[in-house]
């Protein structure tokens, strides 16, 4: 099983559930896990059990799936989208002039320890001026990753070039750490205070706020951000 199989599965969900199929991501992943297990049993991963192998596959491909889901809508706004991991792995000499400029606009200066990209999964930028509007981190469950997002937001705020970049988090929130506002769990507090917002891909009830919303609000919020930048 590979990412192409996940796309086919997502498209099947879209035919059945419509444009809000993204709220069925957890259900989709459960179905994908059974398919993955059948493939894995035919060719087991050395020194790993199925669960370990699946977790790695799920984590790596969730971010790709989110990229796939939002790409068309982002481009309709006149923006572009790039995978943060590939941008970091690719040598500057091998990047196009456009992506080279995008990369430079996201670098965080650590003084004598060099300049480094933040750990983000998706980068949304304006191709006219290469300025970055937002970065997205994603995870099936939050745990330590949300604290990392808060850290990177803090670092982005410290430089004139990166201070206006929004840092968002997207998750199915399978452990329900974001969905409840009162009393808030630590992860909800971090999203509310230290990030620019979290978006949950779920049909279950969410106690929403200005910072924590269902994923259906993401593109509308991005439109508002674009409008603010153009004023």
N, C-alpha and C positions, 0 to 999 in steps of 0.2 A: 504493500500500500504506500502511495506517495501523496504529495500535495494535490496532484491532479485529481485523485480519487475523492479528496475532500471537497474540491470545487464541484465535482459532479454531484456529490451528495448534497451540497448546499443548494445547488440549482434545483434539485429534486424537492428540497424543502421549500424553496421559493414558489414553485408551481403549486404546492399544496397549501402553504400558509401565507403567500403573498409577500409584499415588500418588507414586512416586519419579521421575516424568517430569522433575522439575527437574534430575536428574542428566544429562539429555539436552539441556540448554540450548545447549551449543556446537553439537551436531548440528542442533538446531532453528534456530539462527541461520544456519547454513550454508544450510539449505533456504530460510529466509526471504530470504537474500541473493539467491538466484537469482530468486525471485518479485519482489523489490524491483527488481532490474536490469531485468526485463521492463517493469515499470511506469515506471521511470526513463527507459528508452529511448524511450518514447512521449512523455514530457514532461521532458526533461533539465533539471537544475538549472542556472541561469545561472552561468557562471564557475567551475563546479566539475565535476570528473570524477565518475564513478560511485563510486569508492572513497571519496572525501571525503564524498560525500553519504551513502553507506551507513554510514560510521563515525559520523557525526553521528546518524543515525537509530537505529543500534544502541545507542549510548551512552545516548541519551535514553530509549529504550524498555526497556532492560534493567531499569532501576530501577522502571519501571511494572509490568513483568512480575513482579518480585520482590514488589512491593506486592500484586499480584493473587494470587500464590501463597500468601502468608502471611495475608492479610486475614481470612479466615474463621476460621482457627485462633486468631489473636490475639483476635478478638472473642468466641470461645468461652471465653476466659479472663477475660472481663469487662473487657477493655481496648479501647482504640480506637487507630486508626492514621490518620496524616495525612501527606500528601506535603509534605516539607520545602521543596521549591522553590515550591510554590503558597502555602505559609504565608509565605514571605519576600516573594513578589511582591505579595501582597494587602495593601492598606492596612489599618492597624489599625481604622479607622472602618468598614471593610467586612466585618470579621470578626464571627462570632457571639461572644457573651460567653464561651462555652466555649473557642473557639480563641484568643481574645484572651488568656485566662488561660494557656493552654498556651504561647503565644508568649512571654509575659512570663517564664514559668518556664524558658525556654531561652536568653534573652538573655545575652550576655556583655558585661560592662562594660569599655569601653576609656577610662574617665575622660572627659577633655575631648573625646575623639574619638567619643563616643557609645556606645550599646549596639547590638550587632549579633548576628544569628543565625549560628550556625556553619553551614558548608556541609555539610549532610547531606541524604540523599535521602528517608529515612523516619523518622517519629517515632512512637514507641509510648508511650501515656500512659494513666493511670487517670482515667476520666471522673468518678469520685466526688470526687476532690480536685485534678484537673488536673496532678498530678505526673507527670513524665516518667520512665519506667523505662529506656528505651533509644533510641538513635538509630542508624541504619544508613546506611552509605555503600556504594555498589556500583560496580563497574567490571568490564568484561570482562577487562582486564589491569590490573595494579596500578600500576606505574611511580610517578609522583609522587603519585598520589591517596592511597596508603597513608600517606605521610609527612604529608599534610594531615590524615588521620584521627588520627594520633598527636598532631599539633599541637592539634587541637580537643579531644581528650581532656585534654590538659594544661591548656587554658584552662577546661574544665568543672570540673576539680579545684580551681581557684583560688577558687571562689565557694561559699558555704555552700548556696545554693539549687540549684546545678547539680552539686555534687561527687559525688553518688551516681548520676548518670546514666551508664549503660553505653554505651560507643561500640564498635559492631561493624562488621565489614566482610564483605560477601558478594560472591563472585566465582566465575565458572566457572574462573578461573585458567588461561586458555588458554596463557600463556607459562610455566606450571609454576614460578612463583617461590615459591609457598607450600607445595607438596606435599612437598618434601624438607626433612627436619629437620636432617640432618647430611650434609655441612656446610651450614649455613643461609645462604641469600642474605640480602642486606640487608633486603629486604622482609619476609621471614619473621622476622627479628630485631625489626623494628619492630612487627609484629603481636604477637609474644610479649611484648615489654616495654612498648610504649607504647599498646596498645589493650586492650580487654576481650575480644577474640577475633575470629577470622576463620573464616568458613564457606565451604566449597568445594562448588560444584555440579558434581560430576563423578563418573563411575563408575571413574575411574582410581585406582590405589593412592595413598593419602595417608598420609604418616608423621605420624599424629595426636599431639596433645598436649592438655593442659588448655585451651590457647588456640586451637589450630587443629584443626578437625574437619570432617567431611562435613556438608553442609547439613541432613541428616536429623536432626541433633542440635539444631537451632536452637530448635524449639518446646519440646522437653524442657528445655533450658537456661532458656528463658523461663519455663516453669512453676516451676522452682526459684527463679528470681528473684522471681516473684510471691509464692511461699510465704515467702521470706525477708522480703519487705516487709510481709507480713501477720502475722508473728510478733511 
